[in-house]
Amino acid sequence: MRLASVYPLVSSRAVARSFTYEIPDGVGKGSIVQVRLGRSVTRGVVVDVDVDAPSGIKLAAIGKVLDGIPPVLVDLALWIADYYGTTPARALELVAPVRRAPRGERPSPAERESLPGEPSPAALTADQSVAVARVVQGLDERVGAHLLLVGPTGSGKTEVYLQACEAALARGLGTIVLVPEISLAPQTVGRFRERFGDTVAILHSALGQAERRDERDRVARGEARVVVGARSAIFAPMTDLGLVIIDEEHDSSYKQESDPRYDARTVAAKRAALEGAVAVYGSATPRPESWATLERIVLSARIGAPMPRVRIVDLRRESGYPLSAPLLTELGRIAERGGKAILLLNRRGVTPAIHCRACGLSRRCGSCDVALTLHSDGGLHCHHCGHREPIPETCPACGSVELAHIGAGTQRLEKELERSIPELERIRLDADTAARPGALRETLERFRDADRAVLVGTQMVAKGHHFPGVDLAAVVDADTGLAIPDFRAEERTFQLVTQLAGRSGRDAPGLVLVQTFQPDAMPFQFAQRHDVTGFLTEELERRTALGYPPVGHLISIVASGPDAAGVAQVLREVRAGLEDVGGTILGPAPLLRLRGRHRAQLVAKTDEPRAFARRAAALLVAASPELRRRGLTAVVDVDPQSL
């Protein structure tokens, strides 16, 4: 009887190892099988076959074969476990999701969710032709090229993706297209379906489980050779993968914020290397890490129209908020002559805080250390745990009736527009309005077809959408991101302003207004000049001096539990076990309490992320019984996107 090494798919760190089972003929690496583990039966993934029998162990046979995945996905999952300091079982669950029962014949979700595409251009620009030729060269060499496609919004990056995909299909190779947000999937799916029809599949977490199963099956059978989706689409069970496209590669949404805390951009690079595929990272505002390390292909100019003029509005000299006088003037012009505007305010709700003028306290969530946000339903909401409570008539702390509404959110902005410029149709796009299935597509179509309309939203509105007739784009409060205590604050502020500018003036001269109390801040000055190279050069100099990525790697270890003392103690013990691994360790430092649990973190700067994460994971495995007894959890986060 042949023997195989199998990882049971259980989440406990205490069982973070493989077991040996007897297998029949026909079972190989990547088979998903039923196995007995102790007194329970669970799923397992075969990671190696024809292994030696362990001494002194009575071997058991596997149960029935449930499913299978390409062997390359097994290698990818085991690499994720090693690099990100998680267990192999948790990583294997990413590539081997639970199968659901077959459903009746229904339309493909790719057909349902796609927006109309666009026809092929009559000819490519010279820059586009060079870019496509370089990707085709990589497809023919099959050695795993990694390319950064840089160009302003509207310079034709999407057409390069489509031409590259066509070249891959002509060679019998599949393509995975990653987008950072589910909100971008309908437009991207529409563009690829326009060219490639029903061979396009869609994969993201908003699909029902049966729909995801059906789409994965179409991919596994070879019926769908192009997959479009958010970060989990990188695990599509595609064979003969030739091309991976990571659109808007700068976006932090590619980072998973729950264990395993993988970064889809890094995983895409590894999968491309394993399969000899070409990885194309595209952005108008690439990350400093990508700019410094990848081969660059540059699209130098926007096609058909110049970049819009960017005007900085100094809110220190304005009395109106959230709508300054310059912004109201430009919106009034749209109301008179027709056109569209996009207003970005990266906060949901009516106001971000209810503040007592007497004692100075803000109303905060009882389970999370964050202020409650007022929504138009008359309730105060916590955006972390979902807690809701009515607006108090008096301050719960001091009894004062002087309660002030501080700041503005998208709902308040919508009301202000209704009061100031009622002639404009108001369309809001944020997590509240996009929650219902199909609502996102309806919102985007409504704005596309509208005249004299303004799209109000959070950062969703700045990401990748292409709408004709947008004359004006405005960042209502550009200081929000700068106030975050994170070394990426300047980078993200620059990206957000520049990306929003790309929504304006694609088919006519456009204008971008940036409302700020810090008009001289470095990100705004570079964004006003559309100077991506200048910003990245200065940002890389700063990071080199401080030892931040891409010069070194950051690793965070976050612990949570019912009491702050226990959380701090476990992190001190972990730190003691890491002192002899190369790197500088800071902390433990407290974090915001969330959902009633206290949190703290260690942060390390290191040149050896895999060795550091491997040691941290081993320490957590050894401590798992004690952590479970005390109600504590801890997770390793390699290359965190927020601190």
C-alpha positions in Angstrom: 0.0 0.0 0.0 1.3 3.4 -0.9 1.8 6.0 1.8 1.1 9.8 1.7 1.7 12.8 3.8 -1.6 14.6 4.6 -2.4 17.8 6.4 -5.7 17.7 8.1 -7.6 21.0 7.6 -8.0 22.0 11.2 -7.3 25.5 12.5 -5.6 24.6 15.8 -1.9 25.4 16.0 -1.5 22.4 18.2 -2.1 20.1 15.2 0.1 22.1 12.8 1.8 19.1 11.2 1.3 16.4 8.6 0.2 12.8 9.2 0.9 9.7 7.2 -2.0 7.6 5.8 -2.3 4.7 3.4 -3.7 5.7 0.0 -5.0 3.7 -3.0 -3.9 4.1 -6.5 -5.1 7.3 -8.2 -4.6 9.5 -5.2 -1.8 12.0 -5.6 -0.5 15.4 -4.5 -3.4 17.8 -4.4 -6.1 15.2 -3.7 -8.6 16.4 -1.0 -9.5 13.4 1.1 -11.5 12.4 4.1 -9.3 11.3 7.0 -9.8 10.2 10.6 -8.0 12.4 13.2 -8.4 11.1 16.7 -12.1 10.5 17.2 -13.2 13.0 14.5 -13.3 12.8 10.7 -12.1 15.9 8.7 -10.9 16.9 5.3 -7.2 16.7 4.5 -4.9 17.6 1.6 -2.3 15.2 0.2 1.0 17.2 0.1 3.4 14.3 -0.8 3.1 10.7 -1.9 5.3 7.6 -1.6 6.7 8.7 1.7 8.4 6.5 4.3 6.3 5.0 7.1 7.0 6.5 10.6 8.4 4.0 13.1 6.2 2.6 15.8 2.9 4.0 14.3 -0.1 1.9 13.2 -1.2 3.4 9.9 -4.7 4.2 8.9 -6.2 4.5 5.5 -7.7 7.6 4.1 -11.5 7.7 3.5 -13.1 8.8 0.2 -11.6 11.3 -2.2 -13.6 14.5 -2.0 -12.0 16.7 -4.6 -8.6 17.8 -6.0 -6.5 20.9 -6.7 -3.5 21.4 -9.0 -0.3 20.3 -7.2 1.2 23.8 -7.8 -1.5 25.2 -5.4 -0.2 22.8 -2.7 3.3 24.2 -3.1 1.9 27.8 -3.1 0.0 27.1 0.2 2.9 25.6 2.0 5.0 28.6 0.9 2.3 30.9 2.3 2.4 29.1 5.6 6.2 29.4 5.8 6.5 33.0 4.7 3.5 34.4 6.7 4.0 32.4 9.9 0.7 30.6 9.8 -0.2 26.9 9.9 -0.1 24.8 6.7 -3.7 23.8 7.3 -4.9 27.4 7.4 -2.9 28.1 4.2 -4.2 25.0 2.5 -7.8 26.0 3.2 -7.2 29.1 1.0 -6.7 26.8 -2.0 -9.0 24.0 -1.0 -12.4 25.5 0.0 -15.2 23.4 1.1 -17.3 22.0 -1.8 -21.0 22.7 -1.8 -23.7 20.6 -3.3 -24.4 21.2 -7.0 -27.2 23.7 -7.8 -29.6 24.0 -10.7 -28.7 25.5 -14.0 -28.3 29.3 -13.5 -26.7 32.2 -15.3 -23.0 32.7 -14.7 -22.3 35.3 -12.1 -19.8 36.8 -14.5 -22.6 37.5 -16.9 -24.9 38.9 -14.2 -22.2 41.2 -12.6 -20.5 42.6 -15.7 -21.0 46.1 -17.0 -20.8 46.8 -20.7 -17.3 46.6 -22.2 -15.6 48.7 -24.8 -14.5 47.9 -28.3 -10.9 47.5 -29.3 -9.1 50.7 -30.4 -8.2 51.1 -34.0 -4.5 51.0 -33.1 -2.2 50.9 -30.1 0.0 53.8 -29.1 3.7 53.3 -29.5 4.0 52.9 -25.7 1.3 50.3 -25.6 2.9 48.3 -28.4 6.2 48.2 -26.5 4.4 47.0 -23.4 2.5 44.3 -25.1 5.6 43.1 -26.9 7.5 42.8 -23.6 4.7 40.7 -22.0 4.5 38.5 -25.1 8.3 38.0 -24.8 7.7 36.8 -21.2 5.0 34.5 -22.3 7.3 32.8 -24.8 10.2 32.6 -22.5 8.2 31.0 -19.6 10.7 31.9 -16.9 8.5 34.0 -14.7 8.9 37.7 -15.6 7.7 40.4 -13.1 6.8 43.7 -14.8 5.5 47.1 -13.5 3.2 48.8 -15.9 3.2 52.5 -15.0 1.1 55.2 -16.6 -1.3 58.0 -15.7 -5.0 57.1 -15.5 -6.3 57.0 -19.1 -3.0 56.0 -20.7 -4.3 52.6 -21.8 -3.1 50.1 -19.2 -6.4 48.1 -19.6 -5.9 47.7 -23.3 -2.4 46.3 -22.6 -4.0 43.8 -20.2 -6.5 42.8 -22.8 -3.9 42.4 -25.6 -1.6 40.4 -23.3 -4.5 38.1 -22.3 -5.3 37.5 -25.9 -1.7 36.5 -26.5 -1.8 34.2 -23.5 -5.0 32.5 -24.8 -3.5 32.1 -28.3 -0.6 30.1 -26.6 -3.0 27.9 -24.7 -2.3 29.7 -21.4 -4.7 31.0 -18.8 -4.9 34.4 -17.2 -5.8 35.6 -13.7 -6.8 39.3 -13.3 -6.8 40.7 -9.8 -8.6 43.9 -8.8 -8.3 45.3 -5.3 -12.0 45.7 -4.5 -15.2 43.8 -5.4 -16.5 47.2 -6.6 -14.1 47.1 -9.5 -15.0 43.6 -10.6 -18.2 44.5 -12.7 -16.3 47.0 -15.0 -13.3 44.7 -15.4 -15.4 41.6 -16.0 -17.4 43.6 -18.7 -14.2 44.6 -20.5 -12.8 41.1 -20.6 -16.2 39.5 -21.5 -16.5 42.0 -24.4 -13.3 40.4 -25.9 -13.4 36.8 -24.6 -17.0 36.0 -23.9 -18.0 33.1 -21.7 -14.4 31.9 -21.1 -14.3 34.6 -18.4 -15.1 33.6 -14.8 -15.5 35.8 -11.7 -14.4 34.9 -8.2 -14.8 37.0 -5.1 -16.2 36.7 -1.5 -19.5 38.4 -2.3 -20.6 35.5 -4.5 -22.7 32.8 -2.9 -20.9 29.6 -1.9 -22.6 27.6 -4.7 -21.7 30.3 -7.2 -18.1 30.2 -6.2 -18.1 26.4 -6.4 -19.6 26.6 -9.9 -17.1 29.1 -11.1 -14.1 27.2 -9.6 -15.4 24.1 -11.4 -15.6 25.9 -14.8 -12.0 27.0 -14.2 -10.8 23.5 -13.1 -12.4 21.9 -16.2 -10.7 24.4 -18.5 -14.0 26.0 -19.6 -13.0 29.4 -18.2 -9.5 30.4 -19.1 -9.7 34.0 -17.8 -10.5 34.6 -14.1 -11.3 38.1 -12.7 -11.6 38.7 -9.0 -10.4 40.1 -5.8 -7.4 38.8 -3.9 -8.8 35.2 -3.4 -8.9 34.8 -7.2 -5.1 34.2 -7.1 -6.0 30.7 -5.8 -8.2 29.8 -8.8 -7.6 26.1 -9.7 -6.3 27.0 -13.2 -3.9 24.8 -15.1 -1.3 26.1 -17.6 -1.3 29.6 -16.1 0.6 32.1 -18.3 -0.4 35.6 -17.1 -1.2 37.2 -13.8 -2.4 40.8 -13.9 -2.5 42.8 -10.6 -4.5 46.0 -11.4 -4.2 49.0 -9.1 -1.3 47.3 -7.5 -0.7 50.1 -5.0 -4.0 49.3 -3.2 -3.7 48.1 0.4 -6.9 46.0 -0.1 -4.7 43.3 -1.5 -3.7 42.5 2.0 -5.8 40.0 3.9 -6.5 41.3 7.5 -7.3 37.9 9.0 -5.1 34.8 9.5 -3.5 33.9 7.1 -2.5 37.5 6.6 -1.2 37.1 3.1 -0.7 39.8 0.5 -2.2 38.8 -2.9 0.5 40.8 -4.7 3.3 38.8 -3.1 1.4 35.5 -3.5 0.8 36.4 -7.2 4.6 36.9 -7.6 5.2 33.5 -6.1 2.6 31.7 -8.1 4.0 33.3 -11.3 7.5 32.1 -10.4 6.2 28.6 -9.7 4.5 28.3 -13.0 6.8 30.4 -15.2 4.1 32.9 -15.8 4.3 36.7 -16.4 3.1 38.9 -13.6 2.1 42.4 -14.6 1.6 45.0 -11.9 -0.3 48.0 -13.1 -0.8 51.4 -11.5 -0.8 55.2 -12.1 0.7 55.5 -8.6 2.8 52.4 -7.9 4.1 51.5 -4.4 7.6 52.5 -3.6 8.4 48.8 -3.1 7.3 48.0 -6.7 9.0 51.1 -8.2 12.3 50.1 -6.6 12.3 46.4 -7.4 10.4 45.6 -10.6 11.2 46.0 -14.3 9.3 49.1 -15.4 7.3 49.6 -18.6 6.1 53.2 -18.9 3.0 54.5 -20.7 4.0 58.2 -20.8 0.8 60.1 -21.4 -3.0 59.9 -21.2 -4.7 59.1 -24.5 -7.1 61.6 -26.0 -7.1 64.4 -23.3 -4.6 66.1 -21.1 -4.4 65.4 -17.4 -6.9 67.6 -15.4 -5.8 70.8 -13.6 -5.4 70.3 -9.9 -6.3 73.2 -7.6 -5.6 73.2 -3.9 -8.3 74.8 -1.8 -6.9 76.1 1.5 -9.6 75.5 4.1 -8.0 77.9 6.5 -9.3 80.7 4.3 -12.7 79.2 3.7 -15.8 79.3 6.0 -17.8 76.6 4.3 -17.4 72.9 5.2 -17.8 70.3 3.8 -18.6 72.4 0.7 -16.2 75.3 0.2 -17.1 78.3 -2.0 -14.8 77.2 -4.9 -16.4 73.7 -4.8 -19.9 75.2 -4.7 -19.0 77.4 -7.7 -17.8 74.5 -9.8 -20.8 72.3 -8.9 -23.1 75.2 -9.8 -21.5 75.3 -13.3 -22.3 71.7 -13.8 -25.8 72.2 -12.7 -26.2 75.0 -15.3 -24.4 73.4 -18.3 -24.7 69.7 -17.6 -22.0 67.2 -16.7 -20.9 65.0 -13.8 -18.8 65.4 -10.6 -17.3 62.9 -8.2 -16.8 64.0 -4.6 -14.7 61.8 -2.3 -15.1 61.9 1.5 -13.4 58.9 3.1 -15.9 58.7 6.0 -19.3 57.1 6.0 -22.4 58.3 8.0 -23.5 61.8 8.8 -20.8 62.9 11.3 -17.9 60.9 12.6 -18.4 61.9 16.2 -20.9 63.2 18.8 -18.9 65.6 21.1 -20.0 67.1 24.4 -19.2 70.8 24.6 -19.3 70.8 28.4 -17.0 67.9 29.4 -15.2 67.3 26.1 -16.0 63.6 25.8 -17.1 61.9 22.6 -19.6 59.1 22.6 -17.7 55.9 22.1 -18.4 52.2 21.5 -18.6 50.2 24.7 -16.8 47.3 23.1 -14.3 49.1 20.9 -12.0 52.1 21.6 -13.5 54.2 18.7 -16.0 57.0 18.4 -19.6 56.1 17.3 -20.6 57.5 13.9 -24.0 59.2 13.4 -26.0 57.8 10.5 -29.1 59.1 8.8 -31.3 56.4 10.4 -30.9 58.4 13.6 -28.6 55.9 15.3 -25.0 55.9 16.4 -23.1 53.0 14.7 -19.8 51.3 15.4 -18.1 50.5 12.1 -16.0 47.7 13.8 -18.4 45.6 15.8 -21.8 46.7 14.4 -23.1 48.1 17.7 -26.0 50.6 17.3 -27.6 52.9 19.9 -29.9 55.9 19.7 -28.6 59.5 19.9 -28.6 60.5 23.6 -30.5 63.6 24.5 -27.9 64.5 27.1 -24.2 63.6 27.6 -24.1 60.3 29.5 -21.0 61.5 31.3 -22.0 64.9 32.6 -25.7 65.4 31.7 -25.1 68.4 29.5 -27.5 69.0 26.6 -24.8 70.7 24.5 -23.9 67.9 22.1 -22.0 68.9 18.9 -21.8 67.0 15.7 -18.1 67.0 14.7 -16.9 66.6 11.1 -18.8 65.2 8.1 -19.5 61.9 6.5 -20.9 60.9 3.1 -24.5 61.0 4.3 -24.1 64.6 5.6 -22.4 65.6 2.4 -25.3 64.2 0.4 -27.7 66.3 2.5 -25.6 69.5 2.1 -25.7 69.0 -1.7 -29.4 68.6 -1.6 -29.8 71.8 0.3 -27.2 73.8 -1.7 -27.6 72.5 -5.3 -30.8 70.6 -5.6 -30.6 70.6 -9.4 -27.9 67.9 -9.3 -28.9 64.3 -9.0 -27.1 62.8 -6.0 -25.8 59.3 -6.1 -24.0 57.8 -3.1 -21.5 54.9 -3.2 -20.1 53.6 0.1 -20.2 50.4 2.1 -23.7 51.2 3.3 -25.2 51.6 -0.2 -23.3 48.8 -1.8 -24.2 46.1 0.7 -27.2 44.8 -1.1 -26.5 42.2 -3.9 -26.6 44.0 -7.3 -26.6 47.5 -5.7 -23.1 48.3 -6.8 -23.8 47.6 -10.4 -27.0 49.6 -10.3 -25.2 52.6 -8.7 -22.5 52.6 -11.3 -24.9 52.3 -14.2 -27.1 55.1 -12.8 -24.1 57.4 -12.6 -22.9 56.4 -16.1 -26.3 57.2 -17.6 -27.0 60.4 -15.7 -26.7 64.1 -16.6 -26.1 66.8 -14.1 -25.2 64.3 -11.4 -22.7 64.1 -8.6 -21.3 60.8 -7.2 -20.6 61.0 -3.5 -18.6 58.3 -1.9 -15.7 56.9 0.1 -12.4 55.8 -1.5 -14.5 53.3 -3.7 -15.1 56.2 -6.1 -11.4 56.8 -6.7 -10.6 53.3 -7.8 -10.4 52.4 -11.4 -13.8 53.4 -12.6 -14.1 55.0 -16.1 -17.1 57.2 -16.6 -17.5 59.6 -19.6 -18.4 63.2 -19.0 -16.8 63.7 -15.5 -15.7 67.3 -15.5 -15.0 67.7 -11.8 -13.5 65.6 -9.1 -13.0 66.8 -5.5 -11.4 65.5 -2.3 -13.6 67.0 0.3 -11.3 66.4 3.2 -7.8 65.5 2.0 -6.3 65.7 5.5 -8.1 62.5 6.8 -5.3 60.1 5.6 -2.4 62.4 6.7 -3.6 62.2 10.3 -3.1 58.5 10.5 0.0 57.5 12.5 1.5 55.3 9.8 4.7 55.6 7.7 2.6 55.1 4.6 0.3 58.1 5.3 1.9 60.4 2.8 2.0 57.6 0.1 -1.6 56.8 0.5 -2.7 60.5 0.5 -0.7 61.1 -2.7 -2.2 57.9 -4.3 -5.8 58.9 -3.3 -5.6 62.4 -4.7 -3.8 61.3 -7.9 -6.2 58.4 -8.5 -9.3 60.6 -8.0 -7.7 63.1 -10.5 -7.7 60.3 -13.0 -11.5 60.1 -12.9 -11.8 63.6 -14.2 -11.4 65.1 -17.7 -11.0 61.8 -19.7 -12.9 63.2 -22.7 -12.6 67.0 -22.0 -10.5 69.3 -19.9 -11.1 68.5 -16.3 -10.6 70.0 -12.9 -9.7 68.5 -9.5 -10.2 70.4 -6.2 -8.3 69.3 -3.1 -9.7 70.7 0.1 -7.1 70.8 2.9 -5.9 72.6 6.0 -2.3 71.7 5.0 -1.9 73.0 1.4 1.9 72.8 1.6 2.0 69.1 2.5 4.4 67.1 0.3 1.7 64.7 -1.2 -0.4 67.6 -2.4 2.4 69.5 -4.0 3.5 66.4 -6.0 -0.1 65.5 -6.8 -0.8 69.0 -8.1 2.0 68.6 -10.7 1.1 64.9 -11.4 4.7 64.2 -10.5 4.7 60.5 -9.7 8.4 60.0 -10.2 9.3 63.0 -8.0 7.1 61.7 -5.2 8.5 58.2 -5.3 12.1 59.4 -5.4 11.6 61.5 -2.3 9.6 58.8 -0.5 12.3 56.2 -1.2 15.0 58.5 0.2 12.9 58.9 3.4 12.3 55.2 3.7 16.0 54.3 3.1 17.0 56.6 6.0 14.5 55.0 8.3 14.9 51.4 7.2 11.3 51.0 6.1 10.2 48.8 3.1 11.6 48.2 0.5 14.9 48.6 2.3 13.8 46.1 5.0 10.7 44.2 6.1 8.2 44.8 8.9 6.6 42.1 10.9 3.8 42.6 13.4 2.7 40.1 16.0 -0.8 41.1 17.3 -2.3 39.5 20.4 -5.8 39.9 21.8 -7.6 38.7 24.9 -10.0 39.5 27.7 -7.5 41.6 29.8 -4.7 44.0 28.9 -2.2 42.5 31.3 -2.5 39.0 29.8 -2.1 40.3 26.3 1.1 42.3 27.2 2.6 39.3 29.1 2.2 36.9 26.2 3.9 39.4 23.8 6.8 39.9 26.3 7.3 36.1 26.3 7.2 36.0 22.5 9.7 38.9 22.3 12.1 37.0 24.6 12.0 34.1 22.3 12.8 36.3 19.2 15.8 38.2 20.6 18.4 36.0 18.9 16.7 36.3 15.4 18.1 39.2 13.3 16.1 42.4 13.5 15.0 45.2 15.8 11.9 44.6 17.9 9.7 47.3 19.3 6.9 46.9 21.9 4.7 45.5 23.1 2.5 48.5 22.5 -1.3 48.7 23.1 -3.7 48.9 20.2 -7.4 50.0 20.1 -9.7 47.6 21.9 -12.1 45.9 19.4 -15.2 43.9 20.0 -14.5 43.8 23.8 -11.0 42.4 23.4 -7.8 44.1 24.5 -5.1 44.2 21.9 -1.3 44.9 21.7 1.4 44.3 19.2 5.1 43.8 18.6 6.7 45.4 15.6 10.0 44.1 14.1 12.3 45.5 11.4 14.2 42.6 9.8 16.1 41.6 6.7 15.1 38.0 7.2 11.2 37.9 7.2 10.9 34.2 6.6 13.2 33.2 9.4 11.6 35.7 11.8 8.0 34.6 10.9 9.0 30.9 11.2 10.4 31.4 14.7 7.4 33.4 15.8 5.0 30.8 14.4 6.9 28.0 16.3 6.7 30.0 19.5 2.9 30.4 19.1 2.5 26.6 18.3 4.3 25.8 21.5 2.2 28.2 23.5 -1.1 27.3 21.9 -2.5 25.2 24.8 -1.8 28.0 27.3 -3.1 30.7 25.0 -6.4 28.7 24.5 -6.7 28.2 28.3 -6.4 31.9 28.9 -8.6 33.0 26.1 -5.8 34.6 24.2 -5.1 34.7 20.4 -2.0 35.8 18.6 -1.3 36.2 14.9 1.9 36.9 12.8 1.5 39.6 10.2 4.4 39.8 7.7 4.6 43.0 5.6 1.6 44.6 7.4 -0.2 47.4 5.5 -1.2 49.3 8.6 0.4 49.6 12.1 
